[in-house]
Amino acid sequence: MKLTETENPAPRSAVNKTTHRTFTRRGVLWLGQTCNLHCQFCYFIDKIHSKGHPEHPFMIIDKAKKICKTLVEFYGNNSIDIQGGEPTLYKDIFDLIQYCKEIGLTPSLITNALVLDDIKRCLAFKDAGIRDFLVSVHGLGDVFDALVGVKGAHVCQMKALRNLQEAGIPFRFNCVLTKLVLHQLPLIAELAKKTGARVVNFITFNPFADQSQKGRRNIQNVPRYSEVSGRLNNALDILNDSNIEANVRYFPICMAAERHRKSVYNFQQLPYDHHEWDYASWAWTGLQPQRMKKGDVSDPVQPSTSRWFLHLKEPLKKLSEISGLSPILYKAHKLVSQRRSPHQAREEIYREIAKIHAEVHCKYKYGKKCLACVAQDICDGFHGDYAAMFGTEEARPIQGDVRITDPLYYIRNQEKTVEREDEDWALQP
């Protein structure tokens, strides 16, 4: 496909880069699963289709503000990803953005950007105080339209990108690695160059939430990791040569070329990406009371950085008694009980949470070849349903004399974009 977008790249705002790794302070808010697209790979596709589902309608503004206030006051978050569904459809979105700015929670929107094909809407978001948009560019042309279920969606999205350039609003890209889009990955990287995207995230097609339904993911729509690898590496080369930050989520580390392993973020690496979500607050906003229109929010139970020992010990003790979760959670409970330094405790607890996500929630598996890989301890391995479809023989064990146990081993070599609002903490050596 030939790119028809503007040939003049939008000038990238001068932003700092850093290889310093510290915990993210970003929270997340789901406003409701109301959307103007029907993406085949959406984690919440059933909730979007079911208007009667309690998570389908948008929540009232007062509840959204209460959640945001909790993110600041209890969890110590200083930025937020607001998403839906499609958050640009939320009738009180400008009020919410302004409120977030007022309380010290710098707002970003995760969006398909179709509504932003109107330049007036872009300017209204800018006036309200939006920091940037994370735009879901899951393909180009007919491929995008087919994946999202709306004819003409690609044309609207490209117009929106031009509008964002004209309005001077920064943006990043998300791209889900479905089978249909693989041949377009280098083109999406070129689009990022041409339009001035600051960051590009490639996200493995995952069996999370509604996608975990039996039969939804199959060999027709899920690409093999080895199929992804070649074109993904090509796209990463383009982005790296253009000094654009690129991240690959939930991908076996061995399947990326050695030069690009610095960009691979599995569950153990995610807390160190300041564009990702803080595990503590994410655990709370991910609970259903914080995702429904009706009802009050639940009490926050995960700790902020300054309250680890006050807030985490008892909740973990109770959770550790739940069948199936007890081994990992009890170990995390003991880590807190031993009263280590707050930073050390947080590192170890977040790593335990990462293992819970991978081993318990997502059923990741290691194949026989994985056992010979020196990076096994910092890699999630293969999705359980993926292994059932394709096996694990694609694994390419990384060789070495010493096993890698530090989750930062590769990612500390990546230069990450740091926005102005984050410089005072993200740039500190």
SVG drawing of the C-alpha trace seen along z (x, -y; Angstrom):
<svg xmlns="http://www.w3.org/2000/svg" viewBox="-29 -26 59 56">
<polyline fill="none" stroke="black" stroke-width="0.4" points="0.0,0.0 1.3,-3.5 1.2,-6.0 -0.9,-9.0 -0.4,-11.0 1.5,-14.3 5.1,-13.9 6.3,-16.6 6.9,-15.2 5.5,-17.2 8.4,-18.6 8.8,-16.5 8.7,-18.6 12.0,-18.7 11.8,-16.0 14.5,-14.5 15.5,-10.8 16.8,-8.7 18.1,-5.2 17.3,-5.7 14.7,-3.2 12.3,-4.0 8.8,-2.9 6.0,-4.4 3.6,-6.8 0.9,-6.6 -2.6,-5.4 -5.5,-4.2 -9.2,-4.8 -11.8,-2.8 -14.8,-5.1 -17.1,-2.4 -17.1,0.0 -19.0,-2.2 -17.2,-2.5 -17.7,-3.4 -15.6,-0.5 -15.8,3.3 -12.1,4.4 -11.8,8.1 -9.0,8.4 -10.6,6.1 -10.2,7.3 -13.7,6.0 -15.6,6.9 -18.4,8.7 -19.0,5.8 -19.0,3.4 -21.6,5.4 -23.8,6.0 -25.5,2.7 -26.9,4.5 -23.5,5.3 -22.8,3.2 -19.5,2.1 -20.9,1.0 -22.3,-2.5 -20.1,-5.4 -19.9,-6.3 -21.1,-9.6 -18.5,-12.4 -18.6,-12.5 -17.5,-8.8 -14.8,-9.4 -13.4,-12.3 -13.5,-10.3 -11.4,-7.6 -8.9,-10.2 -8.7,-11.8 -7.9,-8.4 -5.2,-7.8 -3.5,-11.0 -4.1,-11.0 -3.8,-7.3 -1.6,-5.9 0.6,-8.9 0.0,-8.8 0.8,-11.9 -0.5,-11.0 -3.3,-9.0 -4.4,-7.1 -8.1,-7.7 -9.8,-5.1 -13.3,-3.7 -14.4,-2.1 -13.8,-5.2 -13.2,-8.1 -13.6,-10.9 -17.3,-10.0 -17.7,-10.6 -19.9,-13.7 -18.0,-15.1 -14.5,-14.4 -13.4,-18.0 -14.6,-18.5 -12.7,-15.4 -9.5,-16.5 -9.6,-19.9 -10.2,-18.3 -7.2,-15.9 -5.0,-18.9 -6.2,-20.7 -5.4,-17.9 -1.9,-17.1 -2.9,-14.1 -1.5,-14.8 -4.1,-13.4 -3.6,-11.3 -6.4,-9.6 -6.2,-6.1 -8.3,-6.6 -9.0,-5.4 -9.1,-9.1 -12.0,-9.0 -13.7,-11.9 -10.5,-13.9 -11.1,-14.2 -12.7,-17.5 -10.0,-20.0 -12.3,-21.9 -12.5,-18.9 -8.7,-18.6 -8.4,-22.3 -11.0,-21.8 -9.0,-18.9 -5.9,-21.1 -7.7,-23.9 -9.0,-21.5 -5.4,-20.5 -4.7,-17.2 -1.1,-16.1 -1.2,-13.7 -3.1,-11.0 -2.2,-7.3 -3.7,-6.5 -4.7,-2.9 -3.2,-2.4 -3.8,1.3 -3.4,1.3 -3.7,-0.8 -6.3,-1.2 -8.7,1.8 -6.7,3.8 -7.6,1.3 -11.2,1.0 -11.6,4.8 -10.0,5.2 -12.1,2.5 -15.3,3.3 -16.1,-0.1 -15.6,-1.1 -13.8,-4.4 -12.3,-4.3 -8.7,-4.5 -9.4,-7.7 -10.9,-9.4 -7.9,-8.3 -5.4,-9.7 -7.2,-13.0 -7.2,-13.0 -3.4,-12.6 -3.0,-15.6 -5.3,-17.6 -3.2,-16.7 -0.1,-17.8 -1.7,-21.1 -2.9,-21.6 0.5,-20.8 -0.8,-18.0 1.7,-15.2 0.7,-11.6 1.9,-8.0 0.8,-4.9 -0.5,-1.5 -0.5,1.4 -1.9,4.9 0.1,7.6 -2.7,9.5 -2.1,11.8 -3.7,9.3 -1.3,6.4 2.1,8.1 3.0,7.1 2.2,3.5 4.4,3.1 7.2,1.4 4.6,-1.0 3.3,-1.8 6.8,-2.6 7.2,-4.9 3.9,-6.5 5.3,-7.3 8.3,-9.0 6.1,-11.0 3.6,-12.2 5.9,-12.8 4.6,-10.1 6.8,-10.2 6.4,-6.5 5.2,-3.3 4.0,-0.3 3.6,3.1 1.3,5.3 1.0,9.1 -2.5,10.3 -3.4,11.5 -6.0,13.8 -7.0,11.3 -10.5,10.7 -13.1,11.4 -10.5,12.7 -10.1,15.7 -13.4,17.2 -12.7,20.6 -12.3,20.5 -12.1,16.8 -8.3,16.9 -7.4,19.5 -4.8,20.2 -6.7,18.0 -6.2,14.8 -3.2,15.5 0.2,15.3 3.1,17.4 5.8,15.6 8.2,16.6 5.9,15.0 5.8,11.8 9.6,11.6 10.9,10.8 8.6,7.9 8.6,6.6 12.4,6.4 12.2,4.5 9.8,2.0 11.9,1.7 15.0,1.0 13.1,-1.9 12.0,-3.4 15.4,-3.0 17.1,-4.7 14.6,-7.5 15.2,-7.9 11.6,-7.0 11.0,-5.0 9.5,-1.6 8.1,0.9 7.0,4.5 4.6,5.8 4.2,9.5 6.6,11.0 9.1,13.8 12.4,12.1 14.2,14.7 12.0,14.0 13.3,10.4 16.6,9.8 19.3,9.2 19.6,5.5 15.9,5.0 15.6,6.9 16.0,3.6 12.4,2.8 10.7,5.9 8.5,5.5 7.0,8.5 5.1,8.3 8.3,8.0 9.5,5.0 6.2,3.1 6.4,1.3 9.7,-0.4 8.0,-2.0 6.7,-5.4 4.2,-5.2 2.7,-2.1 0.5,-1.7 1.5,-1.4 0.7,2.1 -0.7,0.9 -3.4,-1.5 -4.0,0.6 -5.1,3.5 -7.7,1.2 -9.1,-0.5 -9.3,2.8 -11.9,4.0 -15.5,4.0 -16.8,1.3 -14.3,-1.2 -15.5,-0.2 -19.3,-0.5 -21.7,-3.3 -23.6,-2.5 -22.5,-2.1 -19.8,-3.6 -16.1,-2.8 -14.5,-0.2 -12.0,-1.0 -8.4,-1.2 -6.5,1.8 -3.2,1.6 -0.6,-0.8 1.0,-3.9 4.8,-4.1 4.8,-5.8 2.3,-3.4 3.6,0.0 3.7,1.5 0.5,-0.1 -1.7,1.0 -0.3,4.1 0.4,6.6 -3.2,7.6 -4.7,7.6 -1.9,9.9 -2.4,12.1 -6.1,12.5 -5.5,13.0 -2.8,15.6 -5.6,17.8 -7.4,18.0 -6.9,21.3 -4.7,21.1 -3.2,17.8 -1.7,18.7 1.9,19.7 2.8,16.5 0.7,14.1 1.9,15.7 5.5,15.1 4.7,11.5 3.0,11.2 6.2,12.5 8.3,10.0 6.3,7.2 6.3,8.8 10.1,8.9 10.1,5.1 12.7,4.5 13.4,1.1 10.4,-0.4 12.2,-0.4 13.4,3.1 10.0,4.3 8.3,2.6 10.7,4.1 10.2,7.6 6.4,7.3 5.9,5.9 7.9,8.8 5.6,11.2 2.6,9.3 4.2,9.8 4.4,13.5 0.8,13.6 -0.3,11.9 1.8,14.3 1.5,17.6 -2.0,17.4 -4.1,15.0 -2.7,15.5 -1.5,19.1 1.9,18.5 4.1,21.6 7.7,22.4 8.6,25.0 11.6,27.5 13.8,25.1 12.9,22.3 14.6,24.2 18.0,23.8 17.5,20.0 19.6,17.7 16.7,15.1 13.9,17.5 13.8,15.8 12.9,12.4 10.6,13.6 7.0,14.7 7.3,17.4 4.4,18.5 0.7,17.8 -1.0,21.0 -3.6,21.0 -0.8,20.1 1.2,23.1 -1.9,25.3 -2.2,24.1 1.4,24.0 3.5,25.6 6.7,24.0 9.3,25.3 9.8,21.8 11.7,20.8 15.3,19.7 17.1,20.2 19.5,17.3 22.9,18.7 25.3,17.5 27.4,18.6 25.3,16.8 21.5,16.8 19.9,13.4 17.8,12.5 17.5,8.7 14.3,7.7 16.1,4.5 19.0,6.3 17.9,5.5 15.6,2.5 18.1,0.4 19.8,-0.1 16.7,-1.6 16.4,-5.4 12.9,-6.4 11.0,-9.6 10.4,-11.8 7.8,-14.5 8.3,-17.8 5.9,-17.1 7.9,-14.0 11.4,-15.4 11.7,-16.0 11.5,-12.3 12.0,-10.3 15.4,-11.8 17.0,-11.5 20.1,-9.3"/>
</svg>
